[in-house]
Amino acid sequence: MENEDLRRSTGTLQEGSSGQEGWLLVAVSTAGAADSLRVYVWRKLRGLGAVYVQQSVCLLPDRPTIAATVRRLVDKVRAGGGTARCLHIRIDDPVERGELIGEFREAVAVEYGEVLERLPAFFTEIEAETSKGRTTFAEVEESEADLVRFETWVAKIEARDYFAAPIGAEVRAELDRARAAMREFEAAALAAETAPDAGTARVPVRLRAVEGDHL
């Protein structure tokens, strides 16, 4: 029971045999309110991974952290001149429930797919720099920044992967492989800079053009 409570609070509980997890039915209207409020609501609900059943009405799993976030959202909308309501409901029809869970999984699967499409470029860049002998501190920092961006991106997707989409395991495995490649690249750069002849065989530093700069 303890493990189930932990997985429920962190948003990683999969649909169990009972299928009796509750849901939040969220209805929000920002008509007449500031545009900034409309954007805020859109970003917040999208960030939570809400599935819309019709315009301005969406569903989310009823879990403590999600419910708390939605309550704050409702308060903010009302304070900003909009209308909002959050109802705690249950979906007893197993077919409807299964289809809804499928929609949640499909939505995050698309996001995970984008990560898998872009990760190969990370490996290609490291391989290219290594083959050219550009294992330098500057290159390490650049690749590390790229890896952090991937990790942050995946963490956001995982936070709304409430029903453990199967593709998530593949993404995590690829991310681990990227971390391993980063460690090898880092080690190669360290070895290159601390080699006895490093001072006489340095690779020329490349100057990167920053967008907006003029030469």
C-alpha positions as CSV (number, residue, x, y, z in Angstrom):
1,M,0.0,0.0,0.0
2,E,2.9,2.3,0.8
3,N,4.4,1.8,-2.7
4,E,1.0,2.4,-4.3
5,D,0.6,5.7,-2.4
6,L,4.0,6.8,-3.5
7,R,3.4,6.0,-7.1
8,R,0.0,7.7,-6.9
9,S,1.4,10.9,-5.4
10,T,4.2,11.1,-8.0
11,G,2.0,10.4,-10.9
12,T,3.4,7.1,-12.0
13,L,0.6,4.7,-10.8
14,Q,-0.6,2.5,-13.7
15,E,-4.2,1.5,-14.0
16,G,-4.7,-1.4,-11.6
17,S,-7.1,-4.3,-11.7
18,S,-9.8,-2.4,-9.8
19,G,-9.6,0.6,-12.2
20,Q,-11.2,2.8,-9.6
21,E,-8.8,5.8,-9.8
22,G,-10.7,9.0,-9.6
23,W,-10.6,11.9,-12.2
24,L,-10.7,15.6,-12.1
25,L,-13.1,17.3,-14.5
26,V,-11.8,20.8,-15.1
27,A,-13.9,23.5,-16.8
28,V,-12.3,26.9,-17.4
29,S,-13.4,30.0,-19.2
30,T,-11.2,33.1,-19.5
31,A,-13.8,35.1,-21.6
32,G,-13.5,38.7,-20.6
33,A,-10.3,38.2,-18.7
34,A,-6.8,39.4,-19.7
35,D,-5.0,37.6,-22.5
36,S,-2.2,36.8,-20.2
37,L,-4.6,34.7,-18.1
38,R,-5.7,32.7,-21.1
39,V,-2.1,32.0,-22.0
40,Y,-1.3,31.0,-18.4
41,V,-4.3,28.5,-18.3
42,W,-3.3,27.0,-21.6
43,R,0.3,26.5,-20.6
44,K,-0.6,25.1,-17.1
45,L,-3.1,22.6,-18.4
46,R,-0.9,21.6,-21.3
47,G,2.0,21.2,-18.9
48,L,-0.2,18.9,-16.8
49,G,-1.0,16.8,-19.8
50,A,-4.8,17.4,-19.6
51,V,-7.0,15.5,-22.1
52,Y,-9.8,17.7,-23.5
53,V,-13.3,16.3,-23.9
54,Q,-14.6,19.5,-25.4
55,Q,-13.5,23.1,-25.6
56,S,-12.5,24.5,-22.2
57,V,-13.3,21.1,-20.5
58,C,-10.6,18.6,-19.7
59,L,-9.8,15.6,-17.6
60,L,-6.8,14.7,-15.4
61,P,-6.1,11.9,-13.0
62,D,-7.2,12.7,-9.5
63,R,-3.9,12.6,-7.6
64,P,-2.8,14.8,-4.7
65,T,-0.1,16.9,-6.5
66,I,-2.3,17.3,-9.6
67,A,-5.4,18.3,-7.6
68,A,-3.4,20.8,-5.6
69,T,-2.1,22.4,-8.8
70,V,-5.6,22.5,-10.3
71,R,-7.0,24.1,-7.2
72,R,-4.4,26.9,-7.4
73,L,-5.3,27.3,-11.1
74,V,-9.0,27.6,-10.3
75,D,-8.3,30.2,-7.7
76,K,-6.1,32.2,-10.1
77,V,-8.7,32.1,-12.9
78,R,-11.5,33.3,-10.6
79,A,-9.3,36.1,-9.1
80,G,-8.4,37.2,-12.7
81,G,-12.0,37.6,-13.8
82,G,-12.6,34.2,-15.4
83,T,-14.7,31.2,-14.3
84,A,-13.4,27.8,-13.3
85,R,-14.6,24.7,-11.6
86,C,-13.0,21.4,-10.7
87,L,-15.1,18.3,-10.0
88,H,-14.0,15.0,-8.6
89,I,-15.5,12.2,-10.6
90,R,-15.3,8.5,-11.4
91,I,-15.6,6.7,-14.7
92,D,-17.1,3.3,-14.0
93,D,-17.3,2.2,-17.7
94,P,-14.1,0.1,-18.2
95,V,-14.2,0.8,-22.0
96,E,-14.5,4.6,-21.5
97,R,-11.8,4.5,-18.9
98,G,-9.5,2.4,-21.1
99,E,-10.0,4.8,-24.1
100,L,-9.2,7.8,-21.9
101,I,-6.0,6.2,-20.5
102,G,-5.1,5.4,-24.1
103,E,-5.4,9.1,-25.0
104,F,-3.1,10.1,-22.2
105,R,-0.5,7.5,-23.3
106,E,-0.8,8.5,-26.9
107,A,-0.2,12.1,-26.1
108,V,3.0,11.5,-24.2
109,A,4.1,8.9,-26.8
110,V,4.1,11.7,-29.4
111,E,6.3,13.8,-27.2
112,Y,8.6,10.9,-26.4
113,G,8.8,10.2,-30.1
114,E,10.1,13.7,-30.7
115,V,12.9,13.1,-28.2
116,L,13.9,9.9,-30.0
117,E,13.9,11.8,-33.3
118,R,16.3,14.4,-32.0
119,L,18.7,12.4,-29.8
120,P,20.6,10.9,-32.7
121,A,21.9,14.4,-33.5
122,F,23.5,14.4,-30.0
123,F,25.5,11.2,-30.7
124,T,26.4,12.4,-34.2
125,E,27.9,15.6,-32.9
126,I,30.0,13.9,-30.3
127,E,31.2,11.3,-32.8
128,A,32.1,14.1,-35.3
129,E,34.0,16.1,-32.8
130,T,35.8,13.1,-31.5
131,S,36.8,12.0,-35.0
132,K,38.2,15.5,-35.8
133,G,40.2,15.5,-32.6
134,R,38.1,18.3,-31.1
135,T,37.8,16.8,-27.6
136,T,38.2,20.1,-25.8
137,F,36.7,21.6,-22.7
138,A,34.6,24.0,-24.8
139,E,33.1,21.1,-26.8
140,V,32.4,19.2,-23.5
141,E,30.5,22.2,-22.1
142,E,28.5,22.6,-25.3
143,S,27.6,18.9,-25.4
144,E,26.8,18.9,-21.7
145,A,24.4,21.8,-22.2
146,D,22.7,19.8,-25.0
147,L,22.3,16.8,-22.7
148,V,20.9,18.9,-19.9
149,R,18.3,20.2,-22.3
150,F,17.3,16.6,-23.2
151,E,17.1,15.6,-19.6
152,T,14.9,18.6,-18.7
153,W,12.7,17.9,-21.7
154,V,12.2,14.2,-20.8
155,A,11.6,15.1,-17.1
156,K,8.7,17.3,-18.1
157,I,7.2,14.6,-20.3
158,E,7.7,12.0,-17.5
159,A,5.8,14.3,-15.1
160,R,2.7,13.9,-17.2
161,D,3.2,10.3,-18.2
162,Y,0.6,9.2,-15.7
163,F,0.0,5.7,-17.2
164,A,3.5,4.7,-18.1
165,A,3.5,4.8,-21.9
166,P,5.7,1.9,-23.1
167,I,7.9,4.1,-25.3
168,G,9.1,5.9,-22.1
169,A,11.4,3.0,-21.3
170,E,13.0,3.3,-24.7
171,V,13.6,7.0,-24.2
172,R,15.1,6.5,-20.8
173,A,17.4,3.9,-22.2
174,E,18.6,6.2,-25.0
175,L,19.1,9.0,-22.4
176,D,21.2,6.7,-20.3
177,R,23.2,5.9,-23.5
178,A,23.6,9.7,-24.1
179,R,24.9,10.1,-20.6
180,A,27.5,7.3,-21.1
181,A,28.6,8.9,-24.4
182,M,29.0,12.2,-22.6
183,R,31.2,10.6,-19.9
184,E,33.4,9.1,-22.5
185,F,33.7,12.4,-24.4
186,E,34.5,14.1,-21.2
187,A,37.2,11.6,-20.3
188,A,38.7,11.9,-23.8
189,A,38.8,15.7,-23.4
190,L,40.5,15.4,-20.1
191,A,43.1,12.9,-21.5
192,A,43.8,15.2,-24.4
193,E,44.4,18.3,-22.2
194,T,46.6,16.5,-19.7
195,A,48.7,14.5,-22.2
196,P,52.4,15.3,-22.1
197,D,52.4,16.9,-25.5
198,A,49.1,18.7,-25.1
199,G,50.8,22.0,-25.1
200,T,52.3,21.6,-28.5
201,A,49.5,19.7,-30.2
202,R,46.4,21.7,-29.4
203,V,43.5,21.8,-31.9
204,P,42.7,25.3,-33.0
205,V,39.8,26.8,-31.1
206,R,36.7,27.3,-33.3
207,L,34.8,30.5,-33.1
208,R,31.1,30.0,-33.2
209,A,28.9,32.7,-34.7
210,V,26.1,33.6,-32.3
211,E,22.8,34.5,-33.8
212,G,22.6,38.3,-34.0
213,D,26.4,38.8,-34.1
214,H,27.9,40.5,-37.1
215,L,31.4,39.9,-38.2
